[in-house]
Amino acid sequence: MEKMRVIEGGVNTPKGFRATGVSCGLKEGGYKDIALLYSEVPCETVCAFTQNRVKAAPILVNMERLENKIQAIITNSGNANCVTGEEGIQNAKEMVALTEQYLGLAPGSVMVASTGVIGRKLDMDKIRYGVQRICNSIRADNDVRSYATAIMTTDTKIKTLACECEIGGTPVRLGITAKGAGMIKPNLKIPHATMLVYITTDAVISKEMLTLALEDAINLSFNRISVDNDTSTNDSVFLLANGMAENPPITQENEDFETFKEALIFLCQEIGKMIVKDGEGATKVVKIEVKNALTSTDAEKIARSVADSYLVKTAIFGQNPNWGRILAALGYSGAKFELDRVVVSLNGVVLFENGEPQKSGISQADTIMRENEITIGIDLNIGHKDYFVWTCDLSHDYVKINSHYIS
């Protein structure tokens, strides 16, 4: 077996996991809006939540369960259950309690997530119907596409992926399913329109090692994407390990741990790029790649400054190689650099070097800007620290979508 290979599926691909989605009427038109992820056995679970100080009720409920073994996650779309006061918290608690009751699970073994409009209270009659319906069907239904559809809001594509790697000679699987298209600039910390990410694995791995792996994976994926410079109130990442692969336990940072972590990072990065590609109205995926900064902080400041610049993003949408806007974003980033040393490139073609624009590169840039995936390279040539961020362009459709979306 190769060290890692991509396989069909998502969160339901590892042994012992099931997932599906149904409609309970929260979304108009009969679209699926209740999703359930279920494991045959309790899981070691690690989560990461938004650092936005306005946190949705489900996150507050989940934060009380971080030390528990989790066996299911119930999710609704169409309503974020955020800024809904004590009633919202009680509604989230009822969602997990009903799921535990209908599935016959131990108290405290279910988590909850919500996504959609902020400030509206859940229609609990519809929620109760939906939870009962999906719990009754989960043992017969196992459909990752239904699950992925049920967690979507403004997404236009489902986001799901799986892979298999070998741990101590034993095949181990990891699956991931996510939603996210707008309000995307995750700022996630362990354990502290929205991005929801569900990751499952049948690996035998300790909670400590699971935490270390997820920290690295998040910092190299979801914390490096930006669609519109907005951090959601509901951003959540869930990682569940049920141990059903029966591999030699991963309890320390060794070769098996690195194999597992590499697979996890791969899945998170691929899904992160899918989220950026599906950004509301987006037409291009853009990687901002900063090299040879004086400090890691400076490299990150510049990458995020360029990625979050609306002038840069609109220039990309207009297929305009406006290197001046990139330099302007460097200038106000707060990072240290010397302009005469800076090299700005577009898919490897130099636009700016030695303190002045490069006409030959700029003439080639018009063709490059028509491509769907673009890398903006920024070499500061004053140190040895690098950083990257994935972002997208900003189109007319983004404004249209969000001018009509109530939040």
Order of alpha helices (4+ residues) and beta strands (2+ residues): beta-beta-beta-alpha-beta-alpha-beta-alpha-alpha-beta-beta-beta-beta-alpha-beta-beta-alpha-beta-alpha-alpha-alpha-beta-beta-beta-alpha-beta-beta-alpha
